[in-house]
């Protein structure tokens, strides 16, 4: 059985990063999942520090050849196509890309042989143990909360937001080593078996059904999220959302809990159109650039964590108010027509779609679809303002089959779906892209889908296409 690469969290003093890399020099790593972000950045980082990297991916070589050509050493062994336990020969540890299930035979064989299995954020944790580490997970709001928290904390020291937000930790390594605050966005995949991730600040933004194509049910999905606190320090500040049934029922011991709510009494509250700190300091929602009912909870979470990190309420308020929000998250799209158009391409869960619809009191024409995750769309029908749903992509027929909305055309191509929605929206109404699905049937990611949406809306508004 292979020995662990690192000491368990909290055992003795953190080892200096240079010493860690020297101790790992000459070891062999098998990177499972050769993605353009995690897999590739891990291979580059390992090569730079003398770790013998190998790559394994079930995709065929032709689809990965362009990425392979960018590796720093053409002699790095790459196993493409069928995966087998033989690829584990001489391997000291596995590094998984987040989307790789831990139950595939190759990973199961490694576990059976006692070979340590890490993902990138768990692997990198000992190298940033001297930083204030914030872990942000949840079903929705992760990226906004991560970026907002880094924006707020940067007022008192360099802060880096990375992880599931699109900046892999290996790519951000130099910036992480130079920062004071490391703010990590963590997906459920990244939290399935953490060995050493020990946050100083932590929040589970909310929980709702998601990724049920990967997990047996909500309990299994929730267990992965709750692993954020598996190795949390006793001094860890945990911000607990009291407005979500799943997070309100999770009250872990061994950490410093700070509650937040927009509906009931809590340490950090939203009441009368203002955000309130425990000591009484308040600031108005109307002064914030970040809008949307869902972002009220995100702001409350950041208030709790930033004050836990030592910032003063007035300083936190000023930074929150200056945060402009992120692209593709209920972002308005300017048009000449007397309608409102919003790009919410990042809404890849049903909870995010619910929150978007709750933000409007006028009728909405919704574009929903993409690649599904085994979710139940019937609840969308409870929104009285949902007048029409254009169901697109792989999941389009399934969405239409579940909805009771009268007007719910199924249109396969995304651009054609945008045109269909444009033709349906009336004066004073909202045209909303809030897909509730991933983009991977037709686009590389949600950002590409959002850009295509904005481009198509612009052409339609200018009259370039009918």
VOPAGU-2260 file (C-alpha; in pm, 1 decimal, decimal comma):
REM VOPAGU-2260
SITE   aa  ch    i         X         Y         Z
SITE  UNK   A    0       0,0       0,0       0,0
SITE  UNK   A    1     130,8     347,0     -93,2
SITE  UNK   A    2     203,2     591,1     188,4
SITE  UNK   A    3       4,8     917,4     201,7
SITE  UNK   A    4     175,6    1203,0      22,5
SITE  UNK   A    5      95,3    1456,5     293,3
SITE  UNK   A    6      47,3    1462,6     669,1
SITE  UNK   A    7    -318,8    1468,1     779,1
SITE  UNK   A    8    -467,7    1818,6     829,6
SITE  UNK   A    9    -381,1    1977,2    1162,2
SITE  UNK   A   10     -93,2    1740,3    1241,8
SITE  UNK   A   11     204,4    1957,2    1326,4
SITE  UNK   A   12     327,9    2267,7    1147,0
SITE  UNK   A   13     254,4    2322,3     777,3
SITE  UNK   A   14     546,9    2217,3     562,0
SITE  UNK   A   15     711,6    2483,5     347,7
SITE  UNK   A   16     589,7    2452,8     -17,9
SITE  UNK   A   17     939,2    2421,9    -161,6
SITE  UNK   A   18    1012,0    2131,9      71,8
SITE  UNK   A   19     686,7    1963,7     -30,4
SITE  UNK   A   20     772,1    1983,6    -400,0
SITE  UNK   A   21    1122,7    1848,8    -332,3
SITE  UNK   A   22     975,4    1555,2    -141,9
SITE  UNK   A   23     743,1    1476,8    -432,3
SITE  UNK   A   24    1014,2    1507,6    -695,8
SITE  UNK   A   25    1058,3    1180,6    -885,9
SITE  UNK   A   26     716,2    1042,7    -789,9
SITE  UNK   A   27     479,3     929,9   -1063,7
SITE  UNK   A   28     131,6    1078,4   -1101,6
SITE  UNK   A   29    -147,0     948,5   -1323,3
SITE  UNK   A   30    -375,5    1235,2   -1426,5
SITE  UNK   A   31    -719,0    1090,7   -1501,4
SITE  UNK   A   32    -925,0    1315,8   -1725,7
SITE  UNK   A   33    -722,9    1518,4   -1974,2
SITE  UNK   A   34    -924,6    1840,7   -1971,3
SITE  UNK   A   35    -807,2    2175,2   -2104,0
SITE  UNK   A   36    -825,5    2317,2   -1753,4
SITE  UNK   A   37    -752,1    2078,7   -1467,1
SITE  UNK   A   38    -581,5    1790,0   -1647,4
SITE  UNK   A   39    -358,6    2004,3   -1864,8
SITE  UNK   A   40    -264,2    2254,0   -1591,0
SITE  UNK   A   41    -179,3    1965,5   -1355,7
SITE  UNK   A   42      50,3    1807,6   -1614,2
SITE  UNK   A   43     230,8    2138,7   -1666,8
SITE  UNK   A   44     271,1    2199,7   -1292,6
SITE  UNK   A   45     392,0    1846,8   -1217,9
SITE  UNK   A   46     644,8    1858,3   -1501,1
SITE  UNK   A   47     781,6    2190,6   -1370,6
SITE  UNK   A   48     845,3    2035,9   -1027,7
SITE  UNK   A   49     996,1    1707,2   -1138,7
SITE  UNK   A   50     691,8    1483,8   -1086,9
SITE  UNK   A   51     665,0    1217,9   -1356,1
SITE  UNK   A   52     322,9    1284,9   -1508,3
SITE  UNK   A   53     114,4    1040,1   -1707,9
SITE  UNK   A   54    -225,0    1109,9   -1862,1
SITE  UNK   A   55    -527,9     882,2   -1898,8
SITE  UNK   A   56    -856,8     967,8   -2070,6
SITE  UNK   A   57   -1130,4     745,3   -2213,5
SITE  UNK   A   58   -1167,5     971,8   -2518,3
SITE  UNK   A   59    -993,2     873,8   -2841,0
SITE  UNK   A   60    -655,5    1021,0   -2929,0
SITE  UNK   A   61    -783,1    1222,6   -3225,1
SITE  UNK   A   62   -1008,7    1436,8   -3005,1
SITE  UNK   A   63    -723,9    1514,9   -2762,9
SITE  UNK   A   64    -429,4    1548,9   -2999,4
SITE  UNK   A   65    -433,7    1930,1   -3013,0
SITE  UNK   A   66    -422,5    1949,0   -2632,9
SITE  UNK   A   67    -153,3    1682,3   -2613,1
SITE  UNK   A   68      61,9    1886,7   -2852,7
SITE  UNK   A   69      69,4    2170,3   -2597,2
SITE  UNK   A   70     225,3    1956,4   -2321,2
SITE  UNK   A   71     568,8    2080,4   -2207,5
SITE  UNK   A   72     730,2    1743,7   -2287,1
SITE  UNK   A   73     621,5    1530,9   -2585,0
SITE  UNK   A   74     746,2    1218,0   -2405,2
SITE  UNK   A   75     478,0    1242,4   -2131,4
SITE  UNK   A   76     293,3     907,4   -2159,4
SITE  UNK   A   77     -70,1     947,9   -2266,5
SITE  UNK   A   78    -322,9     664,8   -2251,3
SITE  UNK   A   79    -623,8     749,7   -2466,4
SITE  UNK   A   80    -921,3     524,4   -2524,0
SITE  UNK   A   81   -1006,8     222,0   -2305,9
SITE  UNK   A   82    -870,1     253,9   -1950,8
SITE  UNK   A   83    -731,4     -42,4   -1758,5
SITE  UNK   A   84    -560,7    -113,6   -1422,9
SITE  UNK   A   85    -235,4    -176,3   -1612,7
SITE  UNK   A   86    -204,6     202,2   -1639,6
SITE  UNK   A   87    -142,4     208,6   -1262,7
SITE  UNK   A   88     193,0      32,1   -1283,6
SITE  UNK   A   89     451,4     237,1   -1093,6
SITE  UNK   A   90     202,0     512,6   -1008,3
SITE  UNK   A   91     236,7     683,3    -668,3
SITE  UNK   A   92     -88,4     881,9    -677,0
SITE  UNK   A   93    -384,6     976,0    -898,1
SITE  UNK   A   94    -497,8    1327,7    -979,5
SITE  UNK   A   95    -861,3    1337,6   -1096,8
SITE  UNK   A   96   -1020,5    1606,6   -1308,6
SITE  UNK   A   97   -1344,4    1709,5   -1132,1
SITE  UNK   A   98   -1582,5    1547,9   -1380,7
SITE  UNK   A   99   -1427,4    1200,7   -1351,0
SITE  UNK   A  100   -1651,3     970,5   -1140,7
SITE  UNK   A  101   -1469,5     792,3    -859,2
SITE  UNK   A  102   -1648,7     466,8    -934,7
SITE  UNK   A  103   -1488,8     402,1   -1273,9
SITE  UNK   A  104   -1280,6      79,4   -1276,4
SITE  UNK   A  105    -946,5     259,5   -1308,0
SITE  UNK   A  106   -1003,0     470,0    -996,4
SITE  UNK   A  107   -1159,1     179,9    -805,3
SITE  UNK   A  108    -850,3     -29,0    -881,8
SITE  UNK   A  109    -625,0     247,9    -751,4
SITE  UNK   A  110    -822,3     271,2    -427,1
SITE  UNK   A  111    -807,6    -109,1    -386,5
SITE  UNK   A  112    -429,3     -96,0    -421,8
SITE  UNK   A  113    -396,8     185,0    -165,6
SITE  UNK   A  114    -289,8     444,0    -423,5
SITE  UNK   A  115    -388,3     793,1    -296,5
SITE  UNK   A  116    -649,2     970,0    -511,6
SITE  UNK   A  117    -671,7    1350,4    -511,1
SITE  UNK   A  118    -842,0    1624,0    -705,8
SITE  UNK   A  119    -656,4    1945,3    -778,7
SITE  UNK   A  120    -788,2    2162,0    -492,1
SITE  UNK   A  121    -734,3    1887,7    -235,6
SITE  UNK   A  122    -382,3    1823,6    -364,8
SITE  UNK   A  123    -287,5    2190,4    -355,0
SITE  UNK   A  124    -421,8    2254,6      -1,9
SITE  UNK   A  125     -91,9    2181,3     183,4
SITE  UNK   A  126      88,9    2425,1     -47,3
SITE  UNK   A  127    -138,2    2711,9      61,0
SITE  UNK   A  128    -180,6    2613,0     426,2
SITE  UNK   A  129     -27,2    2945,0     532,5
SITE  UNK   A  130    -306,6    3141,0     361,2
SITE  UNK   A  131    -653,3    3226,6     486,6
SITE  UNK   A  132    -846,4    2962,5     294,2
SITE  UNK   A  133   -1213,4    3020,0     211,7
SITE  UNK   A  134   -1422,0    2734,2      69,5
SITE  UNK   A  135   -1744,0    2815,9    -117,0
SITE  UNK   A  136   -1980,5    2543,7    -234,5
SITE  UNK   A  137   -2354,9    2495,9    -288,3
SITE  UNK   A  138   -2595,2    2435,7    -573,3
SITE  UNK   A  139   -2630,9    2796,2    -689,6
SITE  UNK   A  140   -2449,2    3120,5    -619,0
SITE  UNK   A  141   -2104,4    2962,3    -584,5
SITE  UNK   A  142   -1925,7    3172,1    -844,5
SITE  UNK   A  143   -2086,1    3502,9    -750,7
SITE  UNK   A  144   -2019,0    3441,4    -379,8
SITE  UNK   A  145   -1659,9    3335,6    -452,8
SITE  UNK   A  146   -1584,3    3639,9    -667,0
SITE  UNK   A  147   -1768,3    3879,5    -433,4
SITE  UNK   A  148   -1583,4    3744,4    -128,6
SITE  UNK   A  149   -1246,8    3783,2    -302,6
SITE  UNK   A  150   -1345,1    4135,8    -409,0
SITE  UNK   A  151   -1436,7    4229,4     -50,4
SITE  UNK   A  152   -1132,9    4065,7     113,0
SITE  UNK   A  153    -895,1    4230,4    -135,8
SITE  UNK   A  154    -953,5    4557,2      50,1
SITE  UNK   A  155    -730,5    4426,9     329,4
SITE  UNK   A  156    -492,2    4193,4     143,4
SITE  UNK   A  157    -431,2    4022,4    -191,2
SITE  UNK   A  158    -709,6    3772,2    -266,0
SITE  UNK   A  159    -733,9    3509,0    -539,8
SITE  UNK   A  160   -1058,4    3346,1    -654,0
SITE  UNK   A  161   -1003,0    3012,3    -825,4
SITE  UNK   A  162   -1119,4    2652,3    -851,4
SITE  UNK   A  163   -1452,1    2570,6   -1011,2
SITE  UNK   A  164   -1495,4    2930,6   -1132,5
SITE  UNK   A  165   -1284,1    2858,7   -1440,7
SITE  UNK   A  166    -935,1    2932,4   -1304,0
SITE  UNK   A  167    -772,9    2599,1   -1207,3
SITE  UNK   A  168    -565,0    2606,5    -889,6
SITE  UNK   A  169    -256,7    2472,9   -1066,5
SITE  UNK   A  170    -278,1    2756,8   -1318,1
SITE  UNK   A  171    -325,7    3005,9   -1033,6
SITE  UNK   A  172     -45,2    2857,8    -822,0
SITE  UNK   A  173     196,8    3153,1    -830,2
SITE  UNK   A  174     -83,6    3395,2    -750,8
SITE  UNK   A  175    -197,9    3172,3    -464,4
SITE  UNK   A  176     149,6    3164,6    -316,4
SITE  UNK   A  177     162,7    3546,5    -327,5
SITE  UNK   A  178    -183,7    3611,9    -183,9
SITE  UNK   A  179    -321,6    3647,7     167,8
SITE  UNK   A  180    -670,5    3509,1      96,0
SITE  UNK   A  181    -731,1    3200,9    -120,2
SITE  UNK   A  182   -1101,2    3182,8    -210,8
SITE  UNK   A  183   -1188,2    2846,0    -364,8
SITE  UNK   A  184   -1511,0    2769,8    -548,6
SITE  UNK   A  185   -1575,5    2399,9    -491,6
SITE  UNK   A  186   -1812,9    2176,3    -684,0
SITE  UNK   A  187   -1964,4    1862,3    -532,8
SITE  UNK   A  188   -1721,8    1662,5    -749,9
SITE  UNK   A  189   -1427,9    1836,7    -582,3
SITE  UNK   A  190   -1562,8    1746,9    -237,9
SITE  UNK   A  191   -1637,4    1377,6    -282,6
SITE  UNK   A  192   -1337,8    1257,7     -81,7
SITE  UNK   A  193   -1126,7    1546,0      52,4
SITE  UNK   A  194    -821,6    1432,8     245,7
SITE  UNK   A  195    -666,3    1762,2     350,5
SITE  UNK   A  196    -881,9    2059,8     255,0
SITE  UNK   A  197    -915,9    2255,9     582,0
SITE  UNK   A  198   -1092,4    2592,0     534,2
SITE  UNK   A  199   -1072,2    2892,1     765,9
SITE  UNK   A  200   -1392,5    3035,5     614,9
SITE  UNK   A  201   -1671,2    2822,6     467,4
SITE  UNK   A  202   -2020,4    2846,5     323,9
SITE  UNK   A  203   -2268,2    2612,5     157,4
SITE  UNK   A  204   -2472,9    2873,6     -28,9
SITE  UNK   A  205   -2779,7    2648,6     -66,4
SITE  UNK   A  206   -2876,2    2296,1    -171,7
SITE  UNK   A  207   -3134,2    2183,8    -427,5
SITE  UNK   A  208   -3163,9    1879,9    -658,1
SITE  UNK   A  209   -2875,5    1879,9    -907,0
SITE  UNK   A  210   -2635,1    1633,2   -1067,9
SITE  UNK   A  211   -2878,5    1350,6    -997,5
SITE  UNK   A  212   -2733,7    1177,5   -1302,6
SITE  UNK   A  213   -2419,4    1128,4   -1088,5
SITE  UNK   A  214   -2558,2    1089,4    -734,5
SITE  UNK   A  215   -2809,2     834,5    -606,7
SITE  UNK   A  216   -3021,5    1110,3    -452,7
SITE  UNK   A  217   -3018,8    1434,5    -258,3
SITE  UNK   A  218   -2860,7    1275,8      50,1
SITE  UNK   A  219   -2558,6    1157,9    -147,2
SITE  UNK   A  220   -2532,6    1494,1    -322,3
SITE  UNK   A  221   -2567,5    1678,0       8,0
SITE  UNK   A  222   -2305,9    1456,2     172,9
SITE  UNK   A  223   -2053,8    1563,9     -89,4
SITE  UNK   A  224   -2126,1    1930,8     -21,3
SITE  UNK   A  225   -2103,9    1882,4     355,4
SITE  UNK   A  226   -1756,0    1734,7     310,1
SITE  UNK   A  227   -1642,8    2096,5     286,1
SITE  UNK   A  228   -1620,2    2085,1     666,6
SITE  UNK   A  229   -1474,5    1734,8     705,0
SITE  UNK   A  230   -1133,0    1873,2     806,0
SITE  UNK   A  231   -1238,5    2226,7     905,8
SITE  UNK   A  232   -1041,6    2386,8    1186,3
SITE  UNK   A  233   -1216,9    2466,7    1518,9
SITE  UNK   A  234   -1159,0    2833,5    1439,0
SITE  UNK   A  235   -1334,3    2798,8    1100,5
SITE  UNK   A  236   -1614,4    3052,8    1044,7
SITE  UNK   A  237   -1907,2    2869,0     882,5
SITE  UNK   A  238   -2184,1    3086,0     733,1
SITE  UNK   A  239   -2514,1    2895,9     755,0
SITE  UNK   A  240   -2804,9    2980,8     524,2
SITE  UNK   A  241   -3124,9    2956,5     729,9
SITE  UNK   A  242   -3355,0    3012,5     430,2
SITE  UNK   A  243   -3274,9    2683,6     257,5
SITE  UNK   A  244   -3423,6    2366,7     408,3
SITE  UNK   A  245   -3112,4    2157,7     347,1
SITE  UNK   A  246   -2857,7    2405,9     480,6
SITE  UNK   A  247   -3077,6    2514,5     771,9
SITE  UNK   A  248   -3087,0    2153,6     890,3
SITE  UNK   A  249   -2708,2    2116,7     875,9
SITE  UNK   A  250   -2566,9    2258,1    1198,3
SITE  UNK   A  251   -2216,0    2113,3    1233,7
SITE  UNK   A  252   -2024,9    2120,1    1558,8
SITE  UNK   A  253   -1655,5    2197,6    1592,4
SITE  UNK   A  254   -1676,0    2523,3    1391,7
SITE  UNK   A  255   -1785,0    2882,9    1457,4
SITE  UNK   A  256   -2135,4    2913,7    1305,9
SITE  UNK   A  257   -2272,4    3246,8    1179,6
SITE  UNK   A  258   -2632,4    3235,4    1052,3
SITE  UNK   A  259   -2780,7    3451,5     775,5
SITE  UNK   A  260   -3135,0    3496,7     646,2
SITE  UNK   A  261   -3366,7    3721,2     448,2
SITE  UNK   A  262   -3677,6    3557,1     596,5
SITE  UNK   A  263   -3620,9    3498,7     969,6
SITE  UNK   A  264   -3405,9    3607,6    1266,3
SITE  UNK   A  265   -3035,2    3539,8    1216,6
SITE  UNK   A  266   -2692,9    3688,7    1288,9
SITE  UNK   A  267   -2682,6    3856,9     946,8
SITE  UNK   A  268   -3021,6    3971,4     816,2
SITE  UNK   A  269   -3197,6    4137,4     527,0
SITE  UNK   A  270   -3490,8    4344,4     644,6
SITE  UNK   A  271   -3667,4    4657,9     526,9
SITE  UNK   A  272   -3459,3    4670,8     210,5
SITE  UNK   A  273   -3128,7    4676,0     399,2
SITE  UNK   A  274   -2853,1    4441,7     509,5
SITE  UNK   A  275   -2790,1    4428,7     885,5
SITE  UNK   A  276   -2480,9    4318,4    1077,5
SITE  UNK   A  277   -2504,9    4171,7    1431,2
SITE  UNK   A  278   -2377,2    4496,1    1584,3
SITE  UNK   A  279   -2649,7    4703,8    1420,2
SITE  UNK   A  280   -2463,2    4850,8    1120,6
SITE  UNK   A  281   -2686,8    4856,3     809,7
SITE  UNK   A  282   -2651,6    4942,2     442,0
SITE  UNK   A  283   -2923,0    4962,4     172,6
SITE  UNK   A  284   -2977,2    4705,5    -100,3
SITE  UNK   A  285   -3056,0    4991,3    -336,1
SITE  UNK   A  286   -2694,4    5110,7    -317,3
SITE  UNK   A  287   -2561,9    4775,5    -445,8
SITE  UNK   A  288   -2476,0    4722,7    -811,9
SITE  UNK   A  289   -2539,3    4348,4    -768,3
SITE  UNK   A  290   -2910,5    4284,4    -825,4
SITE  UNK   A  291   -3144,2    3983,8    -823,0
SITE  UNK   A  292   -3332,3    3834,7    -529,6
SITE  UNK   A  293   -3092,5    3538,9    -519,5
SITE  UNK   A  294   -2794,0    3768,6    -465,7
SITE  UNK   A  295   -2933,2    3889,4    -133,0
SITE  UNK   A  296   -2831,3    3555,8      20,3
SITE  UNK   A  297   -2491,7    3570,3    -151,7
SITE  UNK   A  298   -2425,7    3914,0      -3,0
SITE  UNK   A  299   -2533,3    3800,7     345,3
SITE  UNK   A  300   -2294,2    3504,4     325,7
SITE  UNK   A  301   -2005,1    3730,9     228,8
SITE  UNK   A  302   -2088,1    3970,4     513,0
SITE  UNK   A  303   -2058,3    3685,6     763,5
SITE  UNK   A  304   -1733,5    3548,9     621,4
SITE  UNK   A  305   -1563,3    3884,6     571,0
SITE  UNK   A  306   -1643,6    4000,0     925,1
SITE  UNK   A  307   -1518,7    3661,5    1046,3
SITE  UNK   A  308   -1193,2    3737,7     864,5
SITE  UNK   A  309   -1157,6    4057,6    1066,8
SITE  UNK   A  310   -1302,9    4325,3     838,6
SITE  UNK   A  311   -1517,0    4609,5     974,8
SITE  UNK   A  312   -1884,3    4627,1     866,4
SITE  UNK   A  313   -1851,0    4969,0     699,9
SITE  UNK   A  314   -1552,5    4845,2     499,6
SITE  UNK   A  315   -1743,0    4532,4     392,5
SITE  UNK   A  316   -2046,6    4738,2     290,5
SITE  UNK   A  317   -1839,6    4969,5      71,3
SITE  UNK   A  318   -1680,8    4678,5    -111,3
SITE  UNK   A  319   -2012,1    4494,5    -156,3
SITE  UNK   A  320   -2173,3    4804,9    -302,9
SITE  UNK   A  321   -1892,8    4844,5    -558,8
SITE  UNK   A  322   -1915,9    4487,0    -693,1
SITE  UNK   A  323   -2072,0    4494,8   -1044,0
SITE  UNK   A  324   -2169,3    4130,3   -1071,8
SITE  UNK   A  325   -2052,1    3869,3   -1321,5
SITE  UNK   A  326   -2126,3    3804,6   -1688,4
SITE  UNK   A  327   -2398,8    3555,1   -1784,2
SITE  UNK   A  328   -2571,7    3580,4   -1444,1
SITE  UNK   A  329   -2903,4    3758,5   -1493,0
SITE  UNK   A  330   -2714,2    4020,2   -1695,2
SITE  UNK   A  331   -2928,1    4272,3   -1886,1
SITE  UNK   A  332   -2885,7    4285,9   -2263,3
SITE  UNK   A  333   -2953,4    4628,9   -2413,4
SITE  UNK   A  334   -3209,6    4631,0   -2696,2
SITE  UNK   A  335   -3406,8    4904,3   -2876,1
SITE  UNK   A  336   -3735,6    4713,4   -2854,7
SITE  UNK   A  337   -3960,2    4801,7   -2558,6
SITE  UNK   A  338   -3883,7    4472,5   -2385,8
SITE  UNK   A  339   -3628,7    4352,6   -2129,3
SITE  UNK   A  340   -3372,2    4085,0   -2223,0
SITE  UNK   A  341   -3157,2    3897,5   -1969,9
SITE  UNK   A  342   -2865,4    3659,7   -2020,4
SITE  UNK   A  343   -2866,8    3406,1   -1734,9
SITE  UNK   A  344   -2670,6    3137,5   -1918,8
SITE  UNK   A  345   -2490,2    3040,5   -1595,9
SITE  UNK   A  346   -2823,8    2913,7   -1457,2
SITE  UNK   A  347   -2758,6    2542,1   -1505,3
SITE  UNK   A  348   -2984,0    2430,7   -1216,7
SITE  UNK   A  349   -3358,9    2454,0   -1165,4
SITE  UNK   A  350   -3313,0    2646,8    -842,5
SITE  UNK   A  351   -3129,0    2916,3   -1040,0
SITE  UNK   A  352   -3415,5    2932,2   -1290,7
SITE  UNK   A  353   -3668,3    2965,0   -1006,5
SITE  UNK   A  354   -3468,0    3252,6    -859,0
SITE  UNK   A  355   -3447,4    3426,2   -1197,4
SITE  UNK   A  356   -3822,9    3399,2   -1254,1
SITE  UNK   A  357   -3889,7    3529,7    -902,1
SITE  UNK   A  358   -3699,4    3847,7    -995,6
SITE  UNK   A  359   -3971,5    3961,5   -1240,0
SITE  UNK   A  360   -4336,2    4061,8   -1193,1
SITE  UNK   A  361   -4415,7    4089,1   -1566,3
SITE  UNK   A  362   -4474,6    3801,4   -1813,6
SITE  UNK   A  363   -4162,1    3608,6   -1913,7
SITE  UNK   A  364   -4068,5    3420,0   -2229,6
SITE  UNK   A  365   -3809,2    3168,0   -2111,2
SITE  UNK   A  366   -3545,3    2980,4   -2311,1
SITE  UNK   A  367   -3462,5    2653,6   -2132,0
SITE  UNK   A  368   -3266,7    2346,0   -2234,2
SITE  UNK   A  369   -2927,1    2213,0   -2329,4
SITE  UNK   A  370   -2791,4    1890,9   -2180,8
SITE  UNK   A  371   -2998,7    1766,5   -1887,1
SITE  UNK   A  372   -2899,7    1635,0   -1545,2
SITE  UNK   A  373   -3198,1    1415,1   -1459,7
SITE  UNK   A  374   -3404,6    1695,3   -1303,1
SITE  UNK   A  375   -3781,2    1740,3   -1269,2
SITE  UNK   A  376   -3904,6    2049,3   -1455,3
SITE  UNK   A  377   -4268,7    2036,2   -1348,4
SITE  UNK   A  378   -4216,1    2284,7   -1064,6
SITE  UNK   A  379   -4136,2    2561,0   -1315,0
SITE  UNK   A  380   -4506,5    2567,5   -1394,5
SITE  UNK   A  381   -4581,5    2727,2   -1054,2
SITE  UNK   A  382   -4456,4    3066,1   -1175,2
SITE  UNK   A  383   -4761,8    3267,7   -1278,9
SITE  UNK   A  384   -4547,6    3503,8   -1487,4
SITE  UNK   A  385   -4412,8    3221,4   -1708,4
SITE  UNK   A  386   -4607,3    3279,9   -2030,9
SITE  UNK   A  387   -4397,4    3079,8   -2279,2
SITE  UNK   A  388   -4103,6    2836,6   -2266,5
SITE  UNK   A  389   -3890,3    2769,9   -2572,4
SITE  UNK   A  390   -3743,1    2425,1   -2505,3
SITE  UNK   A  391   -3416,8    2369,7   -2691,8
SITE  UNK   A  392   -3137,7    2116,4   -2732,5
SITE  UNK   A  393   -3103,8    1757,0   -2611,6
SITE  UNK   A  394   -3327,3    1820,2   -2310,6
SITE  UNK   A  395   -3588,2    2021,7   -2499,3
SITE  UNK   A  396   -3840,2    1738,5   -2559,3
SITE  UNK   A  397   -3816,5    1624,6   -2194,9
SITE  UNK   A  398   -3875,4    1977,5   -2062,4
SITE  UNK   A  399   -4176,4    2026,4   -2290,7
SITE  UNK   A  400   -4316,1    1690,3   -2185,3
SITE  UNK   A  401   -4309,0    1788,1   -1815,7
SITE  UNK   A  402   -4436,3    2146,4   -1832,6
SITE  UNK   A  403   -4800,5    2250,3   -1815,5
SITE  UNK   A  404   -4730,2    2586,7   -1983,4
SITE  UNK   A  405   -4953,0    2616,2   -2290,4
SITE  UNK   A  406   -4689,1    2759,8   -2524,9
SITE  UNK   A  407   -4380,0    2535,3   -2508,3
SITE  UNK   A  408   -4231,8    2475,4   -2853,7
SITE  UNK   A  409   -3942,7    2230,6   -2893,5
SITE  UNK   A  410   -3661,9    2369,1   -3110,8
SITE  UNK   A  411   -3335,3    2178,3   -3139,5
SITE  UNK   A  412   -3089,2    2446,8   -3250,3
SITE  UNK   A  413   -3000,5    2713,4   -2995,7
SITE  UNK   A  414   -2989,9    3008,9   -3235,4
SITE  UNK   A  415   -3326,7    2911,3   -3378,1
SITE  UNK   A  416   -3462,9    2889,0   -3024,7
SITE  UNK   A  417   -3346,8    3246,7   -2956,8
SITE  UNK   A  418   -3524,2    3364,5   -3272,1
SITE  UNK   A  419   -3840,7    3181,7   -3170,4
SITE  UNK   A  420   -3834,5    3346,3   -2827,0
SITE  UNK   A  421   -3773,5    3688,5   -2981,2
SITE  UNK   A  422   -4078,9    3643,2   -3198,1
SITE  UNK   A  423   -4294,7    3553,2   -2897,3
SITE  UNK   A  424   -4203,5    3828,0   -2650,9
SITE  UNK   A  425   -4441,3    4126,1   -2635,4
SITE  UNK   A  426   -4397,5    4488,3   -2538,7
SITE  UNK   A  427   -4326,9    4528,8   -2166,5
SITE  UNK   A  428   -4235,6    4160,8   -2120,8
SITE  UNK   A  429   -3908,8    3985,1   -2040,5
SITE  UNK   A  430   -3710,7    3753,1   -2267,3
SITE  UNK   A  431   -3498,8    3538,4   -2037,7
SITE  UNK   A  432   -3225,5    3286,4   -2115,9
SITE  UNK   A  433   -3210,7    3077,2   -1796,6
SITE  UNK   A  434   -3151,3    2724,7   -1928,2
SITE  UNK   A  435   -3159,4    2501,0   -1619,2
SITE  UNK   A  436   -2920,7    2267,3   -1805,1
SITE  UNK   A  437   -2555,7    2252,0   -1902,4
SITE  UNK   A  438   -2444,9    2389,3   -2238,1
SITE  UNK   A  439   -2246,5    2088,3   -2351,7
SITE  UNK   A  440   -2480,1    1961,9   -2621,0
SITE  UNK   A  441   -2407,0    2263,2   -2845,3
SITE  UNK   A  442   -2151,7    2487,8   -2671,0
SITE  UNK   A  443   -1815,4    2453,4   -2496,9
SITE  UNK   A  444   -1946,7    2614,1   -2177,0
SITE  UNK   A  445   -2213,4    2846,7   -2038,7
SITE  UNK   A  446   -2004,5    3152,5   -2131,9
SITE  UNK   A  447   -1998,5    3057,1   -2499,1
SITE  UNK   A  448   -2373,8    2995,2   -2488,6
SITE  UNK   A  449   -2423,6    3339,3   -2331,1
SITE  UNK   A  450   -2210,1    3507,7   -2595,8
SITE  UNK   A  451   -2402,5    3335,6   -2875,7
SITE  UNK   A  452   -2727,9    3448,4   -2713,7
SITE  UNK   A  453   -2616,7    3812,2   -2692,5
SITE  UNK   A  454   -2488,1    3801,4   -3050,3
SITE  UNK   A  455   -2815,9    3661,3   -3180,0
SITE  UNK   A  456   -3023,2    3912,2   -2981,0
SITE  UNK   A  457   -2812,7    4196,3   -3122,8
SITE  UNK   A  458   -2866,3    4078,9   -3479,1
SITE  UNK   A  459   -3239,8    4041,3   -3421,3
SITE  UNK   A  460   -3268,6    4385,4   -3261,3
SITE  UNK   A  461   -3082,3    4545,7   -3552,3
SITE  UNK   A  462   -3308,5    4372,8   -3800,7
SITE  UNK   A  463   -3025,6    4177,2   -3959,8
SITE  UNK   A  464   -3225,3    3853,3   -3933,2
SITE  UNK   A  465   -3598,5    3791,3   -3919,8
